[in-house]
């Protein structure tokens, strides 16, 4: 809670409300207002806050790997030195996994190499078969042509023989009529002629079957075998090209890299199975035990220096701009009088919702504070001169949702109305405010003591305030930018 020690006398407050009125103006539309010049006043303020005592250096120990704990070598409360052994992992499962991964990558490499070698061997055999097929195709053409020629010669010889036999048979029949030979001699000649006729018919049938059936069938079978060989050659070449494709090779290499990365990780875990203390201090937290399965990045221990303590206060974020390092702080402890003295050592750069953390170092009687103690504190702000204006002269407007709001109040814009004495033009002007109470509003930036501020009756100011929406529509870009410090 903020406490304001206002050292302004009643005269000062009256001065705020009326002493600086420079005159009464009747604007063009009959609105009666007055001109007020902002005033500088000196005030001393304090900020009340609550907090707790914490270690200055809190070194949390997180599990570097997922695994089972083999041994724990410390207990909560032990004093450890940097490099002392804290706990160790069981490496049995990691070693078994490492062997499996090494075998897996060997099989993968052997399989990849074996497939390429096998395909190259298959291609060589297929190309050899293709050459053999070409030779057999030539031999078949030669064989068919040779068969045709042999049959044609045979037919030609049989036809000649048949003519001779016919002539011989006619001659013998003439001799038989003259009774120069027996009937048996003629019959024998007739039998020879019939045999030649049968052989001639068979030869012609063979020639016809060779040309119409046997030769085309043999050629077709050989051509089909040749197509099969060519298709297999194309298939194997396609596989080889696929293996030699950079994209496929990259995929295979990536799979190998993944396996190698897992192997390296397991090797690293095995080599780093014993976990040592990174700093010296007192073991204030222990959340691991022997045989426990722990996950990577889980918090298992905490080491602190018990002699280095600080107080962390939670301060309302609207006071963030008033805080700075070196401010005096009074810290109240139960049953301890007078309060302890300290000073602000650090201020968090990022505020939680409505709050900002402030670190305080105790400068006397440090032995009275212990980790975890809850405290109340008063931060003494240095006296300074404030530029102040009446609260009723300030108009508050919500900003468009165009940026992240970090601290409370940054989502709101504040305006006053200023007047040009020469033209009597009244226009809105954006300011940044600080301390606000029922008597005055602190102006951090946007005005000076010479600014001609418009004040007046509630009715007059309400009439001016009603014009803000129209003004905002015409000056929307001004609302979309961050407010700049300074007048």
C-alpha positions in Angstrom: 0.0 0.0 0.0 1.3 3.4 -1.0 1.6 6.1 1.8 1.7 9.7 0.7 3.3 12.1 3.1 2.0 15.4 1.6 3.9 18.3 3.0 1.7 20.7 1.1 -0.1 23.1 3.4 -3.8 24.0 2.9 -2.6 27.1 1.1 -0.8 25.0 -1.5 -3.9 22.9 -2.1 -5.9 26.1 -2.5 -3.2 27.3 -4.9 -3.7 24.2 -7.0 -7.4 24.8 -7.3 -7.5 28.5 -8.0 -4.3 30.6 -7.5 -3.0 30.0 -11.0 -6.1 30.9 -12.9 -5.0 33.3 -15.6 -8.4 34.3 -16.8 -11.9 33.3 -17.9 -12.5 32.4 -21.6 -15.8 32.1 -23.4 -15.1 29.7 -26.3 -16.8 30.0 -29.7 -19.7 27.7 -28.7 -20.3 29.5 -25.3 -18.4 27.0 -23.1 -17.0 29.0 -20.1 -13.5 27.7 -19.0 -10.4 29.0 -17.2 -6.7 28.7 -17.9 -4.6 27.0 -15.3 -0.8 26.7 -15.3 0.6 23.4 -13.8 2.5 23.9 -10.5 5.7 22.4 -9.1 5.5 21.1 -5.6 7.9 19.2 -3.3 6.7 16.0 -1.7 8.2 13.1 0.2 6.7 9.7 -0.5 7.0 6.1 0.7 5.9 2.8 -0.8 4.8 -0.1 1.5 5.4 -3.7 0.3 5.6 -7.2 1.6 8.1 -9.9 0.8 10.2 -12.8 2.0 13.8 -13.6 2.8 15.6 -15.7 0.1 19.0 -16.9 -0.7 21.0 -14.6 -2.9 22.4 -17.5 -5.0 20.0 -20.4 -5.4 21.6 -23.0 -7.6 19.0 -25.5 -8.7 20.3 -28.8 -9.9 18.3 -30.4 -12.8 18.6 -33.9 -14.1 20.8 -33.8 -17.3 19.3 -37.1 -18.6 16.4 -39.4 -18.2 17.4 -42.6 -16.4 17.5 -44.5 -13.1 19.5 -43.3 -10.1 22.2 -45.7 -9.1 23.4 -44.0 -5.9 22.9 -40.8 -3.9 26.0 -39.6 -2.1 24.6 -36.6 -0.1 21.8 -35.7 2.3 19.7 -32.6 2.7 21.6 -30.1 4.8 25.1 -31.3 3.8 27.8 -28.8 3.0 29.3 -29.6 -0.4 32.2 -28.2 -2.4 32.2 -27.6 -6.1 33.2 -30.9 -7.7 31.8 -33.1 -5.0 29.9 -36.2 -6.2 26.1 -35.7 -5.7 24.5 -38.8 -7.3 25.1 -41.2 -10.2 23.0 -42.8 -12.9 22.8 -46.6 -13.6 24.4 -47.0 -17.0 23.2 -50.6 -17.6 20.2 -49.7 -19.7 22.2 -47.0 -21.6 25.0 -49.6 -22.4 22.4 -52.1 -23.7 20.8 -49.4 -25.8 24.2 -48.4 -27.1 25.0 -51.9 -28.3 21.6 -52.1 -30.1 22.1 -48.8 -31.8 25.6 -49.7 -32.9 24.3 -53.0 -34.4 21.4 -51.2 -36.0 23.6 -48.7 -37.8 26.0 -51.5 -38.9 23.1 -53.4 -40.3 21.7 -50.3 -42.0 25.0 -49.5 -43.7 25.6 -53.1 -44.7 22.1 -53.4 -46.1 22.4 -50.2 -48.0 25.8 -51.2 -49.4 24.6 -54.8 -50.0 21.5 -53.6 -52.0 23.6 -51.5 -54.3 26.2 -54.2 -54.8 23.4 -56.8 -55.4 21.7 -54.6 -57.9 25.0 -54.0 -59.8 25.6 -57.7 -59.8 22.1 -58.4 -61.1 22.5 -55.8 -63.8 25.7 -57.3 -65.0 24.0 -60.7 -65.2 21.1 -59.3 -67.1 23.3 -57.5 -69.6 25.2 -60.8 -70.1 21.8 -62.5 -70.7 20.9 -59.9 -73.2 24.0 -60.4 -75.2 23.3 -64.2 -75.1 19.8 -63.5 -76.3 21.1 -61.4 -79.3 23.3 -64.4 -80.3 20.4 -66.8 -79.9 18.2 -64.5 -82.0 20.9 -64.6 -84.8 21.3 -68.4 -84.5 17.5 -68.9 -84.7 17.3 -66.9 -87.9 20.1 -68.9 -89.4 18.6 -72.2 -88.2 15.2 -71.4 -89.6 16.6 -70.3 -92.9 18.8 -73.5 -93.0 15.7 -75.7 -92.4 13.8 -73.9 -95.1 16.6 -74.5 -97.6 17.0 -78.1 -96.6 13.3 -78.8 -97.0 13.2 -76.9 -100.3 16.1 -79.0 -101.7 14.4 -82.2 -100.4 11.1 -81.3 -102.1 13.0 -80.5 -105.3 14.9 -83.8 -105.2 11.7 -85.8 -104.4 9.8 -84.1 -107.3 12.6 -85.0 -109.7 12.7 -88.6 -108.4 8.9 -88.8 -108.7 9.2 -87.8 -112.4 11.9 -90.4 -113.1 9.8 -93.0 -111.4 6.7 -92.1 -113.5 8.8 -92.3 -116.6 10.2 -95.7 -115.5 6.7 -96.9 -114.7 5.4 -96.0 -118.1 8.4 -97.8 -119.7 7.8 -100.9 -117.6 4.1 -101.0 -118.5 5.0 -101.0 -122.2 7.4 -103.9 -121.6 4.6 -105.7 -119.7 2.3 -105.4 -122.6 4.9 -107.1 -124.8 5.4 -109.7 -122.1 9.0 -108.9 -121.7 8.7 -108.4 -117.9 6.5 -109.8 -115.2 3.7 -108.0 -113.4 5.7 -108.0 -110.2 8.3 -105.7 -111.8 5.6 -103.1 -112.6 4.2 -103.4 -109.1 7.6 -102.7 -107.5 8.0 -99.6 -109.7 4.5 -98.4 -108.6 5.4 -99.0 -104.9 8.6 -96.9 -105.3 6.6 -94.1 -106.9 4.0 -94.1 -104.1 6.8 -94.0 -101.5 8.3 -90.9 -103.2 4.8 -89.3 -103.3 4.4 -89.9 -99.6 7.9 -88.4 -98.8 7.1 -85.5 -101.0 3.8 -84.8 -99.3 5.5 -85.1 -95.9 8.3 -82.7 -96.9 5.8 -80.1 -98.2 3.9 -80.4 -94.9 7.1 -79.9 -93.0 7.9 -76.8 -95.0 4.5 -75.4 -94.6 4.5 -76.1 -90.8 7.9 -74.5 -90.5 6.8 -71.3 -92.2 3.4 -70.9 -90.7 3.8 -72.3 -87.1 7.2 -73.4 -85.9 9.3 -70.4 -87.1 6.9 -67.6 -85.9 6.4 -69.4 -82.6 10.1 -69.7 -81.9 10.6 -66.1 -82.9 7.7 -64.9 -80.7 9.1 -66.9 -77.7 12.5 -65.5 -78.2 11.2 -61.9 -78.6 9.2 -62.3 -75.4 12.3 -63.5 -73.5 14.2 -60.5 -74.9 11.5 -58.1 -73.7 11.6 -59.7 -70.3 15.4 -59.2 -70.1 15.1 -55.6 -71.3 12.4 -54.8 -68.8 14.5 -56.3 -66.0 17.5 -54.3 -67.1 15.4 -51.1 -67.0 14.0 -52.0 -63.6 17.4 -52.7 -62.1 18.9 -49.5 -63.6 15.9 -47.6 -62.2 16.7 -48.9 -58.7 20.4 -48.1 -59.1 19.5 -44.5 -60.2 17.1 -44.2 -57.3 19.9 -45.2 -54.9 22.3 -42.7 -56.6 19.7 -40.0 -56.4 21.0 -37.1 -54.1 17.6 -36.9 -52.4 17.5 -40.6 -51.6 21.2 -40.5 -50.5 20.4 -37.6 -48.3 17.5 -39.5 -46.6 19.8 -42.5 -46.0 22.5 -40.2 -44.7 20.0 -38.4 -42.4 18.9 -41.8 -41.0 22.5 -42.7 -40.4 23.1 -39.3 -38.7 20.1 -39.8 -36.5 21.5 -43.1 -35.4 25.0 -41.7 -34.9 23.5 -38.8 -32.8 21.7 -41.3 -30.6 24.9 -43.3 -30.2 26.8 -40.1 -29.3 24.1 -39.2 -26.8 24.3 -42.6 -25.1 28.1 -42.4 -25.0 27.9 -39.0 -23.4 25.4 -40.2 -20.8 27.6 -43.1 -19.9 30.6 -40.9 -19.6 28.7 -38.3 -17.5 26.7 -40.7 -15.4 28.3 -39.2 -12.2 26.8 -35.8 -11.3 29.0 -33.3 -9.4 28.2 -30.2 -7.5 28.6 -27.1 -9.8 29.1 -24.7 -6.8 29.9 -24.8 -3.1 27.2 -24.4 -0.6 24.5 -26.0 1.6 22.2 -28.7 0.1 18.8 -27.1 0.9 16.7 -29.4 -1.3 16.9 -33.1 -2.2 14.2 -34.7 -4.4 16.0 -37.8 -5.6 16.7 -41.2 -4.0 18.5 -44.4 -5.0 16.6 -46.5 -7.6 14.3 -43.7 -8.6 13.5 -43.1 -12.3 14.0 -39.4 -13.1 13.2 -37.4 -16.2 15.5 -35.0 -18.0 15.3 -31.3 -16.7 13.5 -32.3 -13.6 14.7 -30.5 -10.5 16.5 -32.9 -8.1 18.5 -30.7 -5.8 19.3 -27.1 -4.7 22.5 -25.6 -3.4 22.7 -22.3 -1.6 25.1 -20.2 0.4 23.4 -19.8 3.8 25.4 -16.7 4.5 24.2 -14.7 1.5 20.6 -13.7 2.0 18.4 -11.0 0.5 14.8 -9.8 0.8 12.6 -9.9 -2.2 9.7 -7.4 -2.1 6.5 -7.4 -4.2 5.7 -3.8 -5.3 2.7 -2.5 -7.1 3.7 -2.2 -10.8 2.3 1.3 -11.0 5.3 2.4 -8.9 7.8 0.9 -11.2 9.0 4.2 -12.7 9.6 5.6 -9.2 12.0 2.8 -8.1 15.7 2.9 -8.5 18.7 1.2 -7.0 20.1 2.7 -3.7 16.8 3.7 -2.2 16.6 3.3 1.6 14.4 0.5 2.9 13.0 -0.1 6.5 12.3 -3.8 7.1 10.0 -4.8 10.0 10.3 -8.2 11.6 8.0 -9.6 14.3 9.3 -8.8 17.8 12.3 -6.9 16.4 12.8 -3.2 17.2 13.8 -1.0 15.7 13.3 -2.1 12.1 16.2 -3.3 10.1 17.9 -1.1 7.5 18.5 -2.0 3.9 18.8 -0.6 0.4 17.4 -1.5 -3.0 20.0 -3.6 -4.9 18.0 -4.6 -8.0 14.7 -4.2 -9.7 13.3 -6.8 -12.0 13.1 -5.8 -15.6 9.9 -7.7 -16.3 6.8 -7.2 -14.1 4.3 -9.9 -13.2 0.7 -9.0 -13.4 0.3 -5.9 -11.2 3.6 -6.5 -9.4 7.3 -6.0 -9.8 10.0 -7.7 -7.7 12.6 -5.6 -5.8 15.7 -7.0 -4.2 16.8 -5.5 -0.9 20.1 -6.1 0.9 20.1 -5.7 4.7 22.9 -3.5 5.9 22.7 -4.2 9.6 21.9 -7.1 12.0 21.8 -9.7 9.1 21.9 -12.5 11.6 18.2 -11.8 12.4 16.9 -12.9 9.0 16.4 -16.5 8.0 15.4 -18.0 4.6 11.6 -18.1 4.2 10.8 -15.3 6.7 7.9 -13.1 5.7 8.5 -9.3 6.1 6.9 -5.9 5.7 9.0 -3.1 4.4 8.8 0.6 3.6 10.7 2.0 0.7 11.6 5.6 1.2 11.5 7.5 -2.1 13.7 10.6 -2.3 12.0 13.9 -2.0 11.5 15.5 -5.4 9.5 18.3 -7.1 6.4 17.2 -8.8 4.5 18.9 -11.6 0.9 18.7 -10.5 -2.6 19.5 -12.0 -6.1 19.2 -10.7 -7.6 15.6 -11.0 -10.8 16.8 -12.8 -8.7 18.3 -15.6 -7.5 14.8 -16.8 -9.5 12.6 -19.2 -8.8 8.9 -19.3 -9.2 6.9 -22.5 -8.6 3.2 -23.3 -5.9 2.6 -26.0 -6.5 0.4 -29.1 -5.2 -3.2 -28.6 -2.2 -2.7 -30.8 0.7 -3.7 -28.5 1.5 -5.8 -25.4 0.6 -4.2 -22.0 3.6 -4.9 -19.7 2.5 -3.0 -16.6 -0.7 -1.9 -15.1 -1.8 1.5 -16.5 0.0 1.2 -19.9 -3.3 0.2 -21.6 -4.7 3.7 -20.8 -4.0 7.1 -22.4 -4.6 10.3 -20.4 -5.5 13.7 -22.0 -5.9 17.3 -20.9 -7.2 20.2 -22.9 -4.9 23.1 -23.8 -5.9 26.5 -25.1 -4.2 28.9 -27.5 -4.7 32.3 -25.9 -4.4 34.1 -29.2 -6.9 32.0 -31.3 -8.9 30.7 -28.3 -8.6 27.2 -30.0 -9.0 24.4 -27.4 -7.4 21.0 -28.4 -6.7 17.7 -26.6 -3.1 16.9 -25.5 -1.8 13.6 -24.3 0.2 13.4 -21.1 1.7 10.7 -18.9 0.7 10.7 -15.2 2.3 9.3 -12.0 0.9 9.7 -8.5 -2.9 10.2 -8.4 -5.0 11.2 -5.3 -8.0 13.2 -4.6 -6.0 16.5 -4.4 -3.7 16.4 -7.4 -2.4 14.4 -10.3 1.4 14.1 -10.9 2.4 14.9 -14.5 5.5 12.8 -15.5 5.7 14.1 -19.1 3.6 16.0 -21.6 3.2 19.4 -19.8 5.4 22.1 -18.4 4.7 24.9 -15.9 4.0 27.3 -18.8 1.3 25.1 -20.4 -2.1 26.7 -20.7 -4.3 24.0 -19.2 -8.1 24.3 -19.5 -10.2 23.8 -16.4 -13.7 24.8 -15.5 -17.0 23.6 -14.3 -17.8 19.9 -14.6 -20.4 20.7 -17.2 -17.9 22.7 -19.3 -15.3 19.9 -19.0 -17.8 17.2 -19.8 -18.7 19.1 -23.0 -15.1 19.2 -24.0 -14.5 15.5 -23.1 -17.4 14.5 -25.3 -15.3 15.8 -28.2 -12.5 13.3 -27.6 -14.1 10.5 -29.5 -14.4 12.6 -32.6 -10.8 13.8 -32.2 -9.5 10.3 -31.8 -11.1 9.2 -35.0 -9.2 12.0 -36.8 -5.9 11.2 -35.0 -6.0 7.5 -34.7 -2.3 7.1 -35.6 -1.3 9.0 -32.5 -3.1 6.4 -30.4 -1.2 3.5 -32.0 2.3 4.6 -31.0 4.0 4.2 -27.7 4.1 7.4 -25.6 7.5 9.2 -25.7 9.0 10.3 -22.4 9.5 14.0 -21.9 7.5 17.2 -22.3 
